[in-house]
Amino acid sequence: MTVLYDEDQEVEAERARDAAAGHYDQTPADVWRWFDVVTPGSRLTAVQQRLARHDVRDDGTGSTLQALQRYGLIEVREETEQGARGKSKTVSVKLTRAGRAAVRAGTKEPGRRRSGELSQYAWERLVKLWRADPRTVGIWGDNTRKALVERPERPYAERVGHFGDYRITEAGREHYRNLWARYAELYPDTAAPNPDESAADPWPAELVKTLRSLESAVIQAGRDQWAAHRHLEAALKDAQAPLRVDQKSEHGTEWHALLVAQAQARAELAERHEAQATAALETGIQAYAHAVLRAYTASVDNDLFDAALVAAVTTAADAGRDGAPVEAPAKCGLPRVDRAVQTAYAEATGTRKRRRALPKQMLPDTSYLTGSRPEPLPKEITGLNDLAGTVAAHIADGALRRELYPPARAEAAGAEAAGAG
């Protein structure tokens, strides 16, 4: 059900982004909410790939879908076609309203927005207006403009000039201050500054800068490694170049010998640079993994803020550079987060045992790569890199901390939202 829910929400989010940007599609939800679970041939659907990553694959998929249908959580549609190789079947699924509600309740997903509350895209635009105040921000898409300007009894933004630029109004500032806590709970992955400037920042800008710097160091080391390897390949090729017929003279032979000696020197330099870049890459991955895991722990424990949080993350990165073993991440209580983080940790430390290997259709495609490649990193380093990416995706801009510890809301704050869309 969580896999089906993720697929359903991904389609819904994509349509919402298109609508907010002004690209409308009048297809009813009863049509676009259907998605394929099984299709003819060897191509795997998105649902099958998600299930494979979770190591959930067995021969009882049909009976499982039927059981979920009996409970009223999904609708199932099967279509059989006669082809050149016999009959083939397509199985499609649509989650019911009860099914979506069940997953949100079971996985502690943030609640749905109520009437009068802004959509996530409109809230993000209001956040930009708040940050820019008194400067202006472009608002694109009719739905967003209506939500901020036309629907509220008092507009949250006012147009400035003739180029689609808007400035936040006093009503917009009131809406932001009164409902900031509610939106922090509703859209935890949207980083919105606390209107109370005296409050501790759960995810300070200096922490964002620190984590980005560590991530950039990993990216740059990887680029340096590939650049050095390409230089090594070119130098080795030049060092092995045969003496041409037109060079078979005293001067030609001397010149060829000089070029070969230069190529060998270039190869030695490139080999040294590649080794240095590889070492920097391994060290960078270890530092970044320890840093994001420390930030993750702080998000779960909710015990560090501002400068203390930055200092703890920096100390963890230094420990990673020194080769300290990575600690097991704590469980946060959100099933979807715990499942992803704990699985990534188990794979990084080699403690996860798959019941089956991933389908061959999901294995990395390296056919487009030509020539030799740098020596692969140790398995534990690549595992740390994957773990860091998984954790970073959940803690980005303080999303996990806001979801685990949503700010307290004033009791009367909800009434002010009437009229927004």
C-alpha positions in Angstrom: 0.0 0.0 0.0 2.8 2.4 0.7 4.3 1.7 -2.7 0.9 2.3 -4.4 0.4 5.4 -2.4 3.8 6.8 -3.3 3.0 6.3 -7.0 -0.4 7.9 -6.6 1.1 10.9 -4.9 3.8 11.3 -7.4 1.3 11.6 -10.2 -0.8 14.0 -8.2 2.2 16.2 -7.3 3.2 16.4 -11.0 -0.3 17.5 -12.0 -0.3 20.1 -9.2 3.0 21.5 -10.4 1.7 21.7 -14.0 -1.5 23.4 -12.9 0.4 25.9 -10.7 2.5 26.8 -13.7 -0.5 27.4 -15.9 -0.5 24.0 -17.8 -4.1 22.7 -17.3 -5.5 19.3 -18.0 -9.2 18.7 -17.6 -8.8 14.9 -17.3 -10.9 13.8 -14.3 -9.3 12.2 -11.3 -11.2 8.9 -12.0 -9.1 8.6 -15.1 -5.6 10.0 -14.2 -5.4 8.2 -10.8 -5.2 4.8 -12.5 -1.7 3.5 -13.0 -0.2 0.3 -14.2 1.1 -2.4 -11.8 1.9 -5.1 -14.4 2.3 -4.6 -18.2 3.1 -7.1 -21.0 6.7 -7.9 -21.9 9.9 -7.5 -19.8 9.6 -3.8 -19.0 9.1 -3.2 -15.3 6.5 -0.7 -14.2 7.4 2.0 -11.6 5.4 0.0 -9.0 7.4 -3.2 -9.7 10.7 -1.2 -9.4 9.6 0.3 -6.1 8.6 -3.2 -4.8 12.0 -4.6 -5.9 13.9 -1.9 -4.0 12.0 -2.9 -0.9 12.7 -6.6 -1.6 9.0 -7.3 -1.8 8.4 -9.7 -4.6 6.5 -12.9 -4.6 4.1 -14.9 -6.7 1.1 -13.7 -4.7 0.8 -10.2 -6.1 -2.6 -11.0 -7.7 -4.1 -12.3 -4.5 -2.7 -9.4 -2.6 -4.3 -6.9 -4.9 -7.6 -8.8 -4.7 -7.5 -8.7 -0.9 -6.8 -5.0 -0.9 -9.7 -4.6 -3.2 -12.0 -6.5 -0.9 -11.1 -4.2 1.9 -12.1 -1.2 -0.2 -8.6 0.2 -0.3 -8.0 0.0 -4.0 -9.8 -0.7 -7.3 -8.3 -3.2 -9.8 -8.7 -3.3 -13.5 -7.4 -6.2 -15.7 -7.2 -6.1 -19.5 -6.2 -9.1 -21.6 -5.0 -8.7 -25.2 -4.2 -11.3 -27.8 -0.8 -10.8 -29.4 1.6 -12.6 -31.7 3.1 -14.5 -28.7 -0.2 -15.3 -27.1 -2.3 -13.6 -24.5 -0.9 -10.8 -22.4 -2.4 -9.0 -19.4 -2.2 -5.5 -18.0 -3.1 -4.9 -14.4 -4.0 -1.4 -13.3 -4.8 0.0 -9.9 -6.4 3.1 -8.4 -6.4 3.9 -4.7 -9.7 4.8 -3.1 -10.1 7.7 -0.7 -10.2 5.2 2.1 -6.9 3.6 0.8 -5.1 6.9 0.8 -6.4 7.8 4.3 -5.3 4.4 5.6 -1.7 4.9 4.3 -1.5 8.4 5.7 -2.7 7.1 9.1 -0.4 4.1 9.1 2.7 5.9 8.0 2.1 9.1 9.9 2.0 11.2 6.7 1.2 14.9 7.2 -2.5 15.7 7.1 -4.2 17.1 4.1 -4.8 20.8 3.7 -8.2 22.1 4.8 -10.5 24.4 3.0 -9.1 27.9 3.0 -5.4 26.8 3.3 -2.9 27.5 0.5 -1.5 24.7 -1.7 2.1 24.0 -1.3 3.1 25.8 -4.4 1.2 28.9 -3.3 2.7 28.7 0.1 6.2 28.5 -1.4 5.4 31.7 -3.3 4.2 33.4 -0.2 7.4 32.4 1.6 9.4 33.9 -1.2 7.3 37.1 -0.9 8.0 37.1 2.8 11.7 36.7 2.4 11.9 39.4 -0.3 9.8 42.0 1.5 9.8 44.8 0.6 11.2 43.7 -2.7 9.1 42.0 -5.4 8.8 38.4 -6.6 7.4 37.0 -9.8 4.2 34.9 -9.5 3.5 32.6 -12.3 0.4 30.5 -12.9 -3.2 31.5 -12.7 -4.0 29.1 -9.8 -1.2 30.6 -7.6 -2.2 34.2 -8.5 -5.8 33.5 -7.7 -4.8 31.9 -4.4 -2.7 34.9 -3.3 -4.5 37.8 -4.9 -8.1 37.0 -6.0 -9.6 34.5 -3.6 -8.6 36.1 -0.2 -11.0 38.7 1.1 -7.9 40.8 1.6 -5.2 40.0 -1.0 -1.9 38.5 0.2 0.1 40.1 -2.6 -0.2 43.2 -4.8 1.1 43.7 -8.3 4.0 46.1 -8.9 4.6 47.3 -12.4 3.6 45.4 -15.5 5.9 42.4 -15.6 4.2 39.9 -13.2 6.1 41.1 -10.1 4.3 41.1 -6.8 4.9 42.4 -3.3 3.5 41.0 0.0 0.7 43.0 1.6 -0.1 43.5 5.3 -2.8 40.8 4.9 -0.2 38.4 3.5 2.1 39.2 6.5 -0.7 38.4 8.9 -1.5 35.2 7.1 2.1 34.2 7.2 2.6 35.0 10.9 -0.7 33.4 12.0 -0.5 30.2 10.0 3.3 29.7 9.7 3.1 26.8 12.3 0.3 25.1 10.5 2.1 25.2 7.2 5.3 24.0 8.8 3.3 20.9 9.8 1.4 20.6 6.5 4.5 21.1 4.2 7.6 20.2 6.3 9.8 20.0 3.2 9.3 23.8 2.5 11.8 25.8 4.5 10.0 28.9 5.8 11.7 31.3 8.2 10.1 31.6 11.6 8.2 34.9 11.8 9.4 35.1 15.5 13.0 36.3 14.9 13.9 35.7 18.5 13.1 31.9 18.2 15.9 29.4 17.7 16.3 28.4 14.1 15.9 24.6 13.8 17.9 24.6 10.6 20.3 27.6 10.5 21.7 28.9 7.3 25.2 28.2 8.5 24.3 24.5 8.7 22.9 24.5 5.2 26.2 26.1 4.0 28.3 23.5 5.9 26.4 20.5 4.5 26.5 22.0 1.0 30.3 22.6 1.3 30.9 19.0 2.3 28.7 17.7 -0.5 30.5 19.9 -3.0 33.8 18.6 -1.9 32.6 15.1 -2.7 31.4 16.2 -6.1 34.6 18.0 -6.9 36.8 15.1 -5.8 34.8 12.8 -8.2 35.3 15.2 -11.1 39.1 15.5 -10.3 39.4 11.7 -10.2 37.8 11.3 -13.7 39.8 14.2 -15.1 43.1 12.7 -13.9 42.1 9.3 -15.3 41.4 10.8 -18.7 44.8 12.5 -18.6 46.4 9.2 -17.7 44.7 7.4 -20.6 45.9 10.1 -23.0 49.4 10.0 -21.7 49.7 6.2 -21.8 48.4 6.3 -25.4 51.0 8.9 -26.4 53.8 6.9 -24.6 53.0 3.8 -26.6 52.8 5.6 -30.0 55.1 3.8 -32.5 57.9 5.5 -34.4 56.4 6.6 -37.8 58.2 5.9 -41.0 58.8 9.6 -41.7 60.5 9.9 -38.2 63.2 7.3 -39.0 66.0 9.7 -39.0 68.4 10.8 -36.3 66.5 13.9 -35.5 63.1 12.2 -35.9 64.2 9.4 -33.5 65.4 11.8 -30.9 62.2 13.9 -31.2 60.1 10.7 -30.8 62.1 9.6 -27.8 61.5 13.1 -26.2 57.8 12.9 -26.8 57.6 9.4 -25.3 59.6 10.6 -22.2 57.2 13.5 -21.8 54.2 11.2 -22.1 55.6 8.9 -19.5 56.2 11.9 -17.2 52.6 13.0 -17.8 51.3 9.5 -17.1 53.2 9.4 -13.7 51.8 12.8 -12.8 48.3 11.9 -13.8 48.5 8.6 -11.9 49.6 10.5 -8.8 46.8 13.0 -9.3 44.2 10.2 -9.7 45.4 8.6 -6.5 45.2 11.9 -4.6 41.7 12.5 -6.0 40.5 9.0 -5.1 41.8 9.5 -1.5 40.1 12.9 -1.3 36.9 11.3 -2.6 36.9 8.6 0.0 37.7 11.1 2.8 35.0 13.5 1.5 32.3 10.8 1.4 33.2 9.7 5.0 33.0 13.3 6.2 29.7 14.0 4.5 28.1 10.8 5.7 29.1 11.4 9.3 27.9 15.1 9.0 24.4 14.3 7.6 24.0 11.4 10.1 24.8 13.8 13.0 22.3 16.3 11.6 19.8 13.4 11.3 20.3 12.5 15.0 19.8 16.1 16.0 16.6 16.2 14.0 15.3 13.0 15.8 16.5 14.1 19.3 15.6 17.8 18.8 18.4 18.7 21.2 20.7 21.0 19.3 20.1 24.4 17.7 21.9 27.2 16.0 25.7 27.4 16.6 25.6 24.2 18.7 24.1 22.2 15.9 26.6 23.5 13.4 29.5 22.7 15.7 28.2 19.2 16.3 27.9 18.5 12.6 31.4 19.9 11.9 32.9 17.8 14.6 31.2 14.7 13.2 32.6 15.5 9.7 36.1 15.7 11.2 35.7 12.4 12.9 34.6 10.9 9.6 37.8 12.2 7.9 39.8 10.4 10.7 38.2 7.1 9.8 35.7 6.8 12.8 33.1 4.1 12.2 29.6 5.3 11.4 27.0 5.0 14.1 23.7 3.3 13.5 21.0 5.9 12.9 18.2 6.1 15.5 14.6 5.4 14.5 12.5 8.5 14.2 9.1 6.8 14.3 8.1 7.8 10.7 7.8 4.4 8.9 8.7 5.7 5.5 11.8 7.4 6.8 12.9 4.6 9.1 12.5 2.1 6.3 14.6 4.1 3.9 17.4 5.1 6.3 17.6 1.7 8.1 17.8 -0.1 4.8 20.5 2.2 3.5 22.5 1.7 6.7 22.2 -2.0 6.5 23.4 -2.0 2.9 26.3 0.3 3.8 27.4 -1.9 6.6 26.8 -5.2 4.7 24.2 -6.4 7.2 21.3 -6.4 4.8 20.6 -9.7 3.0 18.3 -9.6 0.0 16.0 -12.5 -0.6 16.6 -12.0 -4.3 18.9 -9.9 -6.5 17.5 -6.9 -8.2 15.9 -7.6 -11.6 18.4 -7.3 -14.5 16.2 -4.4 -15.9 17.2 -2.4 -12.8 20.9 -3.0 -12.9 23.0 0.1 -13.8 23.5 0.5 -17.5 27.1 1.1 -18.3 27.0 0.3 -22.0 27.3 4.0 -22.8 30.6 4.3 -21.1 33.7 3.8 -23.3 37.3 3.3 -22.4 38.7 2.4 -19.0 37.3 3.8 -15.8 38.9 4.7 -12.4 39.2 1.8 -10.0 35.9 1.4 -8.2 35.8 2.6 -4.6 35.6 0.1 -1.8 32.1 -1.3 -1.2 31.9 0.3 2.2 32.7 3.7 0.8 30.0 3.5 -2.0 27.6 2.2 0.7 28.4 5.3 2.8 27.8 7.5 -0.2 24.4 6.0 -0.8 23.5 6.2 2.9 24.5 9.9 3.0 22.3 10.6 -0.1 19.3 8.9 1.5 19.7 10.7 4.8 20.3 14.0 3.2 17.1 13.8 1.2 15.0 13.4 4.4 16.7 16.1 6.5 17.1 18.7 3.7 16.4 22.2 5.0 15.2 20.8 8.3 12.2 19.0 6.8 12.5 16.0 9.1 12.8 18.1 12.2 9.8 20.2 11.3 7.8 17.0 10.6 8.8 15.4 13.9 8.4 18.5 16.0 5.9 20.8 14.3 5.7 24.3 16.0 2.8 24.9 18.4 -0.1 26.6 16.7 -2.3 29.3 18.2 -5.8 28.0 18.7 -7.4 30.9 16.9 -5.0 30.9 13.9 -7.2 28.7 11.6 -10.1 31.1 11.4 -7.9 33.8 9.6 -7.3 31.5 6.6 -10.8 31.7 5.2 -10.9 32.9 1.6 -7.5 31.6 0.5 -7.2 28.7 -2.0 
